[in-house]
Structure formats: C-alpha cells, structure tokens
Amino acid sequence: MKTTATFLAYGALIAAIGLAGVVTARAADLHLLNVSYDPTRELYEDYNQAFAAYWQQKTGDTVTVDQSHGGSGKQAQAVIDGLDADVVTLALQGDIDKISKSSGKIPQDWRGKFANNSTPYTSTIIFLVRKGNPKGIKDWGDLIKGDVQVITPNPKTSGGARWAYLAAWAYGSKANGGDQAKAQDFVKQVYQHVPVLGTGARDSTVTFAQKGLGDVYLSWENEAYLVLDEFGADNFDIVYPPSSILAEPPVAVVEKNAEAHGTLDLAKGYLDWLYSPEGQTIAAKHHYRPAEPDKVTDQALLQSFPKLDLVSIDEPLFGGWAKAQPTHFGDGGTFDQIYTPPSQ
C-alpha cells in the first residue's frame, strides 16, 4: 500500500519530468555576411541596424550583419573563390549570374525569388563636377570636348563603371542615328579622356573628391550625394544629363552557404525586408530609387529623384546582360578593343 509520502514522491518526480520536457525557446545570436558593391556601405550600415531591431522584436534573436564591399565584379569573383557570403547585393545581374553559373551556390532562377526581379531599388549614372561646372558639362557629348578629364572606374571590375559605359554607348548610338560603329567610336573617345581607372566606385570617388583629379565623375546617383555630404556641397555640383541608364542592382541569397550556416530563413528575411515600408524609406534616404515608391513613409524623399530618359539593359540596343556582358566586357570584348591605358 502506497503511503502519502510515496504519492508525494511520485508527484515530485512527475513534476520534475514535466519541467524537463518543456522546450524553452532561447534567443539565438545569429550572423550574416552581406557581400555588396562599393557605394552601399552607408545604406547597409543604416539598414542593418533597423533590420536587426525588427528581427529581434519578431523572433527574439540577435542579428549581427557583417559587410564586405568592393567593385561588384571583384566581389562576385570573391564569392566564387570562397568568400562565405549569406547574401549578395551587387551592382548588376551579370555578377550574380556568374556566381550562380560558376559555383552553383545561387539557384539559376534567383531573379524570381523576390519582387521586381530581385531588385529592391534602382539607380542611374549622373555627373559630379567641380563647383560652378567650369567646363560646362551638361550632356554625354561634353565629355569628349577639349581637355576635359573624366573619372570612372574600370568596367572589368566595377558594376557602376559598366552602367556608365552603357549609358555613354546609348547616348552615342542615339546621337548617331543608331550607327553602332559611331557609338563605339564615341565611347572610345570618352575613355581617351580618362586619366586613370579605379577598381571600384569608392576608389574613383576618392580620386575625384579627395585627390582632386578630373573635371567630371561618372557617378552613381547616390554616390554623388554622398560626396556633397562628406566633402562639402560648396565644392561640387550635381549635373543630371537628359538621358542615362536604368541601373538595376539586384540581390540574392547565397543558398548553399546560408544552408550550411543555418541562416537560410534569416537571409531570406533580410532581403525581403528591403521591400518593406521601412526598407524602401531607408533606400530613398540614401538616394536609391525605391522599387515600390508608394511604400516610402516620407514621400518628400521622392522629390530628389528627377525624371530622366533611362535606357534599359533589356532594350534591343543591348539585348540583356546575357548578351551585353560578353559583348562589351568579356575578354576580347568591345571595352578591351577600345581602351588603351594612358601610359601606352
């Protein structure tokens, strides 16, 4: 016969087993590596803090996002070579396609994983000139006049430089009635006015703004405004040419890496939140053109984006990145044919 003490012992044992069986969710300390292109440093410093706060409130997890920046082409090659990115936020589709094809770390259908072909914001290439615009640079044709010096990175390593090259080509084509030989000659003349090619946008920013070389910098729109903030609006002017290129910097989860790190859901959430009202507003604050402008919580921010005639890479002139990349920037492509370093 069981005594009262025995029942009490059983009760204590059952309670202990019950407590041991309760799975208590513990907050995790998670890390992501975002491998990005040159001018996004400030954007993602701001975004990462906001996202970490959002994710902690949603899940209880603490998130630390590390950043890696450089020329977009160089960054893509680094991921292929083993840089352990969870996500990439690069300057152009061709760089992410290269990672997908060369490493298999990103699925081939990556463009369909997020809205707007996985492009949460767009940009364009504009002109940054010395205060007062002493050389009178207003359009692409002015880049080849007289002794004008043009600053731009190397399109073999920089995504922004590729967009600038294509914008110049589009102008040369239109100005010459679609004659592609004359368009090529125009772009060749532009590069004859380039004294030095940087490896990426930030490198060329330093060359122009800090070292004082050049009369005009073919700049990402957001990078031009950053120069005004960091080096003084009284030293530079921004010039919007009548036409330019629709630059579409895409994003993707490096799925093989994220799966290995156990961060796949976090990586997807990180990129998906770029499309939220908070993410779109942060993009606009940093002078990136939001893919979904109606979501921006401060609509006054959109007034800083003047309307331009923007040529798309998908128009017949270029035929998309699958055609444009090897034609213009592959080994032996058009850029290799037209560019001769100043020392040669």
C-alpha positions as CSV (number, residue, x, y, z in Angstrom):
1,M,0.0,0.0,0.0
2,K,1.3,3.3,-1.1
3,T,1.8,5.9,1.7
4,T,1.1,9.6,1.4
5,A,4.8,10.1,1.3
6,T,5.1,7.8,-1.7
7,F,2.4,9.7,-3.6
8,L,4.2,12.9,-2.8
9,A,7.4,11.5,-4.2
10,Y,5.7,10.3,-7.3
11,G,4.2,13.8,-7.7
12,A,7.5,15.5,-7.3
13,L,9.0,13.1,-9.9
14,I,6.3,13.7,-12.4
15,A,6.6,17.5,-11.9
16,A,10.4,17.2,-12.5
17,I,9.9,15.2,-15.6
18,G,7.3,17.7,-16.9
19,L,9.6,20.6,-16.3
20,A,12.4,18.8,-18.1
21,G,10.2,18.1,-21.0
22,V,9.3,21.7,-21.6
23,V,11.3,23.0,-24.5
24,T,12.2,26.6,-23.7
25,A,12.9,28.7,-26.8
26,R,16.1,30.6,-26.4
27,A,17.1,33.6,-28.3
28,A,19.9,32.9,-30.7
29,D,22.9,35.1,-31.6
30,L,23.0,35.0,-35.4
31,H,25.4,36.4,-38.0
32,L,25.0,37.2,-41.7
33,L,27.6,38.3,-44.2
34,N,26.3,40.7,-46.9
35,V,28.8,40.9,-49.8
36,S,27.9,44.1,-51.7
37,Y,29.3,46.6,-54.1
38,D,31.2,49.8,-53.4
39,P,28.7,52.6,-52.7
40,T,26.3,50.7,-50.5
41,R,28.3,51.0,-47.3
42,E,26.2,53.7,-45.7
43,L,22.9,52.3,-47.0
44,Y,23.5,48.9,-45.3
45,E,25.0,50.4,-42.1
46,D,21.7,52.1,-41.6
47,Y,19.6,49.2,-42.9
48,N,21.4,46.6,-40.9
49,Q,20.6,48.4,-37.6
50,A,17.0,48.8,-38.5
51,F,16.6,45.2,-39.6
52,A,18.4,43.8,-36.5
53,A,15.9,45.7,-34.3
54,Y,13.0,44.4,-36.4
55,W,14.2,40.8,-36.4
56,Q,14.8,40.8,-32.6
57,Q,11.3,42.1,-32.0
58,K,9.9,39.5,-34.3
59,T,11.9,36.4,-33.2
60,G,13.9,37.4,-30.1
61,D,17.1,36.6,-32.0
62,T,20.1,38.9,-32.0
63,V,21.4,39.5,-35.5
64,T,24.8,40.9,-36.5
65,V,25.3,41.7,-40.1
66,D,28.9,41.9,-41.4
67,Q,29.5,43.8,-44.7
68,S,32.1,43.3,-47.4
69,H,32.4,46.0,-50.1
70,G,34.4,46.4,-53.4
71,G,34.0,46.6,-57.1
72,S,30.9,44.4,-58.0
73,G,32.8,42.2,-60.4
74,K,35.6,41.6,-57.9
75,Q,33.1,40.8,-55.2
76,A,31.3,38.3,-57.4
77,Q,34.6,36.5,-58.1
78,A,35.5,36.5,-54.3
79,V,32.2,34.7,-53.6
80,I,33.0,32.2,-56.3
81,D,36.5,31.7,-54.8
82,G,35.1,31.1,-51.4
83,L,34.1,34.3,-49.6
84,D,31.4,32.9,-47.3
85,A,28.5,35.3,-48.2
86,D,25.0,34.6,-46.9
87,V,23.6,37.2,-49.3
88,V,24.9,39.2,-52.2
89,T,23.6,42.7,-53.0
90,L,25.6,43.5,-56.1
91,A,25.6,46.2,-58.9
92,L,24.2,44.1,-61.7
93,Q,22.5,40.9,-62.8
94,G,25.5,39.6,-64.7
95,D,27.6,39.4,-61.5
96,I,25.0,37.2,-59.7
97,D,24.5,35.1,-62.8
98,K,28.3,34.5,-62.8
99,I,28.2,33.3,-59.2
100,S,25.2,31.0,-60.0
101,K,26.8,29.5,-63.1
102,S,30.4,29.2,-61.8
103,S,29.7,28.0,-58.2
104,G,26.2,26.7,-58.1
105,K,25.8,28.5,-54.7
106,I,22.9,30.5,-56.0
107,P,20.0,28.9,-57.9
108,Q,19.6,29.8,-61.6
109,D,16.1,31.1,-61.0
110,W,17.3,33.6,-58.4
111,R,15.7,36.6,-60.1
112,G,12.2,35.2,-59.3
113,K,12.9,34.8,-55.6
114,F,12.0,38.4,-54.7
115,A,9.8,41.2,-56.2
116,N,10.8,43.3,-59.2
117,N,13.3,40.6,-60.5
118,S,15.0,40.7,-57.1
119,T,15.8,44.4,-57.5
120,P,14.5,46.3,-54.4
121,Y,15.9,49.7,-55.6
122,T,17.3,51.2,-58.8
123,S,19.7,53.9,-59.6
124,T,21.3,55.7,-62.5
125,I,24.6,57.3,-63.6
126,I,24.9,61.1,-63.3
127,F,27.7,63.7,-63.5
128,L,29.5,65.1,-60.5
129,V,31.5,68.3,-61.4
130,R,33.6,70.9,-59.7
131,K,31.6,73.8,-58.2
132,G,30.3,76.2,-60.9
133,N,30.8,73.5,-63.5
134,P,33.8,75.4,-65.1
135,K,34.0,73.0,-68.1
136,G,30.3,73.5,-68.9
137,I,29.5,69.7,-68.8
138,K,25.8,69.2,-69.4
139,D,25.5,66.1,-71.5
140,W,27.4,63.0,-72.5
141,G,28.8,64.7,-75.7
142,D,30.6,67.2,-73.5
143,L,32.8,64.5,-72.1
144,I,34.9,64.4,-75.2
145,K,35.5,68.1,-75.6
146,G,38.9,69.8,-75.3
147,D,40.9,68.8,-72.2
148,V,38.0,67.5,-70.1
149,Q,39.2,64.8,-67.8
150,V,36.7,62.0,-66.9
151,I,36.8,59.9,-63.8
152,T,35.3,56.5,-63.8
153,P,36.2,53.0,-62.5
154,N,37.3,50.1,-64.6
155,P,34.2,48.3,-66.1
156,K,36.1,45.0,-65.9
157,T,35.9,45.2,-62.1
158,S,33.2,47.8,-61.3
159,G,29.4,47.4,-61.8
160,G,28.9,51.1,-61.7
161,A,31.5,51.6,-64.4
162,R,29.7,49.1,-66.6
163,W,26.5,51.0,-66.2
164,A,28.4,54.3,-67.1
165,Y,29.9,52.7,-70.1
166,L,26.5,51.5,-71.3
167,A,24.9,54.9,-70.7
168,A,27.6,56.5,-72.8
169,W,27.1,53.9,-75.5
170,A,23.3,54.5,-75.5
171,Y,24.0,58.3,-76.0
172,G,26.5,57.6,-78.8
173,S,24.1,55.3,-80.5
174,K,21.2,57.8,-80.4
175,A,23.3,60.8,-81.3
176,N,24.5,58.9,-84.4
177,G,21.2,57.6,-85.6
178,G,21.8,54.1,-84.3
179,D,25.1,53.6,-86.1
180,Q,26.9,51.2,-83.7
181,A,30.4,51.8,-85.2
182,K,30.0,55.5,-84.4
183,A,28.6,54.7,-80.9
184,Q,31.7,52.6,-80.3
185,D,34.0,55.4,-81.5
186,F,32.2,57.8,-79.2
187,V,32.8,55.6,-76.2
188,K,36.4,55.1,-77.2
189,Q,36.8,58.9,-77.2
190,V,35.3,59.1,-73.7
191,Y,37.9,56.7,-72.4
192,Q,40.7,58.7,-74.1
193,H,39.7,61.4,-71.6
194,V,40.0,59.1,-68.6
195,P,43.4,59.6,-66.9
196,V,43.1,56.6,-64.5
197,L,40.7,53.7,-63.9
198,G,39.8,52.9,-60.3
199,T,38.9,49.4,-59.3
200,G,35.5,50.4,-57.9
201,A,33.2,53.4,-57.3
202,R,34.6,54.3,-53.9
203,D,38.1,54.3,-55.3
204,S,37.1,56.7,-58.0
205,T,35.2,58.8,-55.5
206,V,38.4,59.3,-53.5
207,T,40.3,60.1,-56.8
208,F,37.9,62.8,-57.8
209,A,36.7,64.3,-54.5
210,Q,39.7,63.9,-52.2
211,K,42.7,63.8,-54.6
212,G,41.2,66.5,-56.8
213,L,41.8,64.7,-60.1
214,G,39.4,65.2,-63.0
215,D,36.7,67.6,-64.2
216,V,33.7,65.2,-64.1
217,Y,33.0,62.0,-62.3
218,L,30.6,59.5,-63.8
219,S,28.9,58.7,-60.6
220,W,26.2,56.5,-59.1
221,E,23.3,58.9,-58.2
222,N,23.6,58.0,-54.5
223,E,27.4,58.3,-54.5
224,A,27.2,61.9,-55.9
225,Y,25.0,63.0,-53.0
226,L,27.3,61.3,-50.5
227,V,30.2,63.3,-51.9
228,L,28.2,66.5,-51.2
229,D,27.6,65.4,-47.6
230,E,31.2,64.2,-46.9
231,F,33.3,66.6,-48.9
232,G,31.1,69.8,-48.9
233,A,28.3,70.9,-51.2
234,D,30.2,74.1,-51.8
235,N,32.9,72.2,-53.7
236,F,30.8,70.2,-56.2
237,D,27.7,70.4,-58.4
238,I,25.5,67.5,-59.5
239,V,24.5,67.6,-63.2
240,Y,21.7,65.4,-64.5
241,P,22.2,64.6,-68.2
242,P,19.0,64.4,-70.2
243,S,19.4,60.7,-70.6
244,S,21.2,57.9,-68.8
245,I,20.9,54.2,-67.9
246,L,18.4,52.4,-65.7
247,A,20.7,50.8,-63.3
248,E,19.2,47.8,-61.5
249,P,21.3,46.4,-58.6
250,P,19.9,43.1,-57.7
251,V,20.0,40.9,-54.5
252,A,20.2,37.2,-53.9
253,V,20.5,34.6,-51.1
254,V,23.7,32.5,-51.5
255,E,21.6,29.5,-50.7
256,K,24.4,26.9,-50.4
257,N,26.3,29.0,-47.9
258,A,23.2,30.0,-45.9
259,E,22.0,26.4,-45.7
260,A,25.4,25.4,-44.3
261,H,25.3,28.2,-41.8
262,G,21.7,27.5,-40.7
263,T,20.8,31.1,-41.7
264,L,18.6,30.4,-44.8
265,D,15.4,31.8,-43.3
266,L,17.2,34.8,-41.8
267,A,18.9,35.6,-45.1
268,K,15.6,35.4,-46.9
269,G,14.0,37.7,-44.3
270,Y,16.9,40.1,-44.5
271,L,16.4,40.6,-48.3
272,D,12.6,40.5,-48.1
273,W,12.5,43.4,-45.6
274,L,14.2,45.6,-48.2
275,Y,10.8,45.8,-49.8
276,S,9.0,46.8,-46.5
277,P,8.0,50.4,-45.9
278,E,11.0,50.8,-43.6
279,G,13.4,49.3,-46.1
280,Q,12.1,51.3,-49.0
281,T,12.3,54.5,-46.9
282,I,15.9,53.8,-45.9
283,A,16.8,53.3,-49.6
284,A,15.2,56.6,-50.5
285,K,17.0,58.4,-47.7
286,H,20.3,57.1,-49.1
287,H,19.3,58.3,-52.7
288,Y,18.5,54.9,-54.1
289,R,15.3,54.9,-56.2
290,P,12.8,52.7,-54.3
291,A,11.3,49.8,-56.4
292,E,7.9,50.4,-54.6
293,P,7.8,54.2,-54.0
294,D,4.3,54.1,-52.7
295,K,5.6,52.4,-49.6
296,V,8.0,55.2,-48.7
297,T,6.8,56.6,-45.4
298,D,8.2,60.1,-46.2
299,Q,7.0,60.9,-49.7
300,A,9.0,64.1,-49.7
301,L,12.1,62.0,-50.2
302,L,11.0,61.1,-53.7
303,Q,11.2,64.7,-54.8
304,S,15.0,64.4,-55.0
305,F,14.7,62.0,-58.0
306,P,14.3,63.9,-61.2
307,K,12.8,62.1,-64.1
308,L,15.3,61.1,-66.9
309,D,15.1,59.3,-70.1
310,L,16.6,56.0,-68.8
311,V,17.7,53.2,-71.2
312,S,17.2,49.7,-70.0
313,I,19.7,46.9,-70.5
314,D,16.9,44.8,-71.8
315,E,16.2,47.0,-74.8
316,P,17.3,45.7,-78.2
317,L,20.3,48.0,-78.2
318,F,22.0,45.8,-75.5
319,G,19.8,42.7,-75.5
320,G,20.1,42.0,-71.8
321,W,23.0,41.1,-69.6
322,A,23.4,37.6,-71.1
323,K,24.4,39.4,-74.4
324,A,25.9,42.7,-73.1
325,Q,28.3,41.1,-70.7
326,P,30.4,39.1,-73.1
327,T,30.0,41.6,-76.0
328,H,31.2,44.6,-74.1
329,F,33.1,43.4,-71.0
330,G,34.3,39.8,-71.7
331,D,37.9,39.1,-72.6
332,G,38.5,40.5,-76.0
333,G,35.1,42.3,-75.9
334,T,34.4,45.9,-77.0
335,F,36.0,47.5,-74.0
336,D,39.2,45.6,-74.5
337,Q,39.2,46.7,-78.1
338,I,38.7,50.4,-77.4
339,Y,40.7,51.1,-74.3
340,T,44.3,51.8,-74.2
341,P,45.9,52.8,-70.8
342,P,47.3,56.4,-70.9
343,S,50.8,55.2,-70.5
344,Q,50.7,53.2,-73.7
